[in-house]
Amino acid sequence: MPVILTLLGILFTLSIGCTLISRTGYPWWLGLLMVVPLANVGLMLFLLLRSWPVEEELAERRLATGAGVEEDAKRVMALAGRRARQGRKSDAARLYQLIEQQLAGSVVARDAAIARGQLGGAA
């Protein structure tokens, strides 16, 4: 009986861990670390300190609809920088241009214009 309860506890923990991790925008399989001692603490610290992909997507959508603020633009700038490093320069240029349009005249818009100019022929 204790073995069955232990296995049910592990399955319950995995179910919750995988579901929560996938809702943040990271791959669900990271939730498997919830049952590994010390790795679960590392996973929680990772989630605490990193920006979630879902937050960046929300910031991009808010900015695209005109409801974004400077904090959203900063998240989208970080996302565009990652896309540029991944070789997705046209996508990065689109994000930089979105920031320029929505926050024209701001420091963030100026930084986006500079970054878009540094992409080269992708703009």
Residue frames relative to the residue before (quaternion, step in Angstrom):
aa qw qx qy qz dx dy dz
M 1.0000 0.0000 0.0000 0.0000 0.00 0.00 0.00
P 0.6588 0.4961 -0.3401 0.4518 3.69 0.88 -0.78
V 0.6162 0.5472 -0.3527 0.4433 3.60 1.08 -0.68
I 0.6505 0.5144 -0.3158 0.4610 3.58 0.96 -0.85
L 0.6607 0.4988 -0.3074 0.4692 3.59 0.95 -0.84
T 0.6270 0.5290 -0.3300 0.4671 3.59 1.05 -0.75
L 0.6698 0.4922 -0.2955 0.4709 3.59 0.91 -0.90
L 0.6382 0.5123 -0.3245 0.4743 3.58 1.03 -0.76
G 0.6341 0.5282 -0.3198 0.4655 3.58 1.04 -0.75
I 0.6512 0.5049 -0.3070 0.4761 3.57 0.98 -0.85
L 0.6590 0.5012 -0.3093 0.4678 3.60 0.93 -0.87
F 0.6353 0.5244 -0.3206 0.4676 3.57 1.02 -0.82
T 0.6607 0.5049 -0.2970 0.4694 3.58 0.93 -0.91
L 0.6550 0.5024 -0.3087 0.4725 3.59 0.97 -0.85
S 0.6386 0.5357 -0.3256 0.4463 3.56 0.95 -0.86
I 0.6890 0.4631 -0.2786 0.4829 3.57 0.84 -0.97
G 0.6642 0.5242 -0.3069 0.4357 3.60 0.87 -0.94
C 0.6900 0.4760 -0.2851 0.4649 3.57 0.85 -0.96
T 0.6478 0.5165 -0.3193 0.4600 3.59 1.00 -0.77
L 0.6801 0.4911 -0.2967 0.4563 3.58 0.85 -0.92
I 0.6565 0.5103 -0.3160 0.4569 3.56 0.92 -0.87
S 0.6715 0.4936 -0.3169 0.4529 3.60 0.88 -0.85
R 0.6404 0.5295 -0.3337 0.4451 3.61 1.08 -0.58
T 0.6192 0.5280 -0.3524 0.4622 3.58 1.19 -0.33
G 0.5722 -0.5947 0.3785 0.4191 3.58 1.24 -0.36
Y 0.5737 0.5549 -0.3875 0.4612 3.57 1.28 0.00
P 0.6495 -0.5166 0.3639 0.4230 3.62 -1.18 0.35
W 0.5732 -0.6390 0.4004 0.3207 3.58 -0.96 0.91
W 0.6297 0.5850 -0.3439 0.3781 3.58 1.02 -0.75
L 0.5136 0.6142 -0.4369 0.4101 3.60 1.20 -0.18
G 0.5698 0.6080 -0.3647 0.4155 3.57 1.22 -0.47
L 0.5396 0.6224 -0.3986 0.4032 3.58 1.23 -0.36
L 0.5883 0.5901 -0.3597 0.4199 3.57 1.21 -0.47
M 0.4967 0.6842 -0.4151 0.3359 3.59 1.24 -0.28
V 0.7339 0.3992 -0.2415 0.4936 3.61 1.11 -0.53
V 0.5819 0.5529 -0.3794 0.4601 3.59 1.30 0.10
P 0.4349 -0.7094 0.4836 0.2714 3.62 -0.60 1.09
L 0.8131 0.1912 -0.2361 0.4966 3.54 -1.07 0.96
A 0.6326 0.4995 -0.3429 0.4824 3.61 1.02 -0.66
N 0.6259 0.5383 -0.3477 0.4445 3.59 1.06 -0.67
V 0.6278 0.5079 -0.3334 0.4866 3.59 1.07 -0.67
G 0.6404 0.5223 -0.3134 0.4678 3.58 1.01 -0.82
L 0.6363 0.5250 -0.3193 0.4664 3.56 1.02 -0.79
M 0.6598 0.5011 -0.3126 0.4646 3.58 0.92 -0.84
L 0.6453 0.5030 -0.3193 0.4781 3.60 1.01 -0.77
F 0.6095 0.5520 -0.3315 0.4626 3.57 1.06 -0.81
L 0.6955 0.4675 -0.2702 0.4740 3.58 0.87 -0.96
L 0.6443 0.5335 -0.3149 0.4485 3.55 1.07 -0.70
L 0.7812 0.3922 -0.1773 0.4522 3.57 0.88 -0.96
R 0.6959 0.4671 -0.2746 0.4713 3.60 1.14 -0.53
S 0.4775 -0.6142 0.5377 0.3251 3.53 -1.28 0.44
W 0.3911 -0.7366 0.5041 0.2242 3.57 -0.87 0.93
P 0.5726 -0.6041 0.4250 0.3557 3.62 -1.00 0.75
V 0.6240 0.5518 -0.3377 0.4383 3.58 1.05 -0.73
E 0.6332 0.5259 -0.3296 0.4624 3.61 1.06 -0.67
E 0.6522 0.5123 -0.3087 0.4657 3.57 1.03 -0.81
E 0.6388 0.5166 -0.3215 0.4708 3.57 1.02 -0.79
L 0.6461 0.5109 -0.3123 0.4732 3.58 1.00 -0.82
A 0.6381 0.5206 -0.3235 0.4659 3.60 0.97 -0.82
E 0.6473 0.5147 -0.3158 0.4651 3.59 0.99 -0.84
R 0.6731 0.4903 -0.3010 0.4648 3.59 0.93 -0.84
R 0.6336 0.5165 -0.3383 0.4661 3.59 1.00 -0.77
L 0.6552 0.5103 -0.3079 0.4643 3.55 0.98 -0.88
A 0.6597 0.5243 -0.3058 0.4431 3.60 0.96 -0.86
T 0.7115 0.4333 -0.2608 0.4878 3.60 1.08 -0.64
G 0.5590 -0.6272 0.3801 0.3868 3.56 1.26 -0.05
A 0.5919 0.5843 -0.3603 0.4225 3.58 1.27 0.04
G 0.4864 0.6974 -0.4160 0.3225 3.57 1.26 0.00
V 0.2643 -0.7294 0.6100 0.1613 3.51 -1.28 0.49
E 0.7453 -0.4112 0.2684 0.4511 3.56 -1.27 0.06
E 0.6106 0.5510 -0.3527 0.4462 3.61 1.06 -0.68
D 0.6266 0.5192 -0.3269 0.4806 3.59 1.05 -0.75
A 0.6454 0.5285 -0.3186 0.4501 3.56 0.97 -0.86
K 0.6402 0.5203 -0.3297 0.4590 3.58 1.01 -0.77
R 0.6402 0.5079 -0.3262 0.4752 3.61 1.02 -0.76
V 0.6652 0.4919 -0.2998 0.4750 3.57 0.99 -0.85
M 0.5898 0.5532 -0.3641 0.4621 3.61 1.11 -0.63
A 0.6580 0.4970 -0.3085 0.4742 3.58 0.94 -0.89
L 0.6430 0.5184 -0.3152 0.4675 3.57 0.99 -0.84
A 0.6564 0.5069 -0.3090 0.4654 3.59 0.94 -0.86
G 0.6310 0.5331 -0.3295 0.4573 3.58 1.02 -0.75
R 0.6537 0.4982 -0.3112 0.4771 3.58 1.00 -0.80
R 0.6399 0.5195 -0.3254 0.4633 3.57 0.99 -0.82
A 0.6410 0.5187 -0.3253 0.4629 3.60 0.99 -0.79
R 0.6673 0.4911 -0.3028 0.4709 3.60 0.96 -0.82
Q 0.6521 0.5007 -0.3057 0.4802 3.58 1.19 -0.55
G 0.5670 -0.6123 0.3793 0.3997 3.58 1.26 -0.08
R 0.5570 0.5918 -0.3914 0.4317 3.59 1.27 0.11
K 0.0233 -0.8741 0.4851 -0.0120 3.53 0.73 1.17
S 0.6436 0.5181 -0.3493 0.4420 3.61 0.96 -0.70
D 0.6353 0.5101 -0.3236 0.4811 3.58 1.05 -0.72
A 0.6397 0.5151 -0.3182 0.4735 3.58 1.01 -0.83
A 0.6466 0.5183 -0.3195 0.4595 3.59 0.95 -0.86
R 0.6298 0.5304 -0.3313 0.4608 3.60 1.02 -0.78
L 0.6650 0.4986 -0.3015 0.4671 3.59 0.97 -0.86
Y 0.6430 0.5103 -0.3238 0.4705 3.58 0.97 -0.82
Q 0.6559 0.5123 -0.3097 0.4598 3.57 0.97 -0.86
L 0.6118 0.5503 -0.3394 0.4556 3.58 1.06 -0.74
I 0.6493 0.5063 -0.3104 0.4751 3.57 0.99 -0.85
E 0.6437 0.5305 -0.3214 0.4482 3.58 0.95 -0.88
Q 0.6838 0.4941 -0.2868 0.4540 3.58 0.92 -0.89
Q 0.7450 0.4442 -0.2392 0.4365 3.56 0.79 -1.00
L 0.7960 0.2293 -0.1175 0.5477 3.59 1.05 -0.67
A 0.0610 0.8450 -0.5266 0.0705 3.57 1.03 0.85
G 0.7985 0.2920 -0.2351 0.4711 3.52 -0.98 0.92
S 0.6162 0.5464 -0.3584 0.4396 3.60 1.21 -0.21
V 0.6589 -0.4970 0.3893 0.4091 3.53 -1.31 0.26
V 0.6362 0.5292 -0.3281 0.4556 3.58 1.01 -0.80
A 0.6426 0.5160 -0.3222 0.4659 3.59 0.99 -0.79
R 0.6331 0.5211 -0.3266 0.4701 3.58 1.04 -0.79
D 0.6522 0.5057 -0.3094 0.4725 3.59 0.98 -0.87
A 0.6372 0.5227 -0.3268 0.4626 3.59 1.03 -0.76
A 0.6362 0.5220 -0.3266 0.4649 3.59 1.02 -0.78
I 0.6447 0.5117 -0.3152 0.4725 3.57 0.98 -0.83
A 0.6711 0.4987 -0.2968 0.4613 3.57 0.88 -0.95
R 0.6506 0.5076 -0.3227 0.4636 3.59 0.98 -0.82
G 0.6419 0.5231 -0.3185 0.4615 3.58 1.05 -0.72
Q 0.6651 0.5055 -0.2975 0.4622 3.58 1.11 -0.64
L 0.5365 0.6372 -0.4059 0.3759 3.60 1.23 -0.27
G 0.4714 -0.6754 0.4478 0.3479 3.55 1.15 -0.46
G 0.8425 -0.2143 0.1639 0.4663 3.56 -0.95 -0.89
A 0.4920 0.6895 -0.4270 0.3167 3.60 1.17 0.18
A 0.6136 0.5971 -0.3473 0.3826 3.60 1.15 -0.46
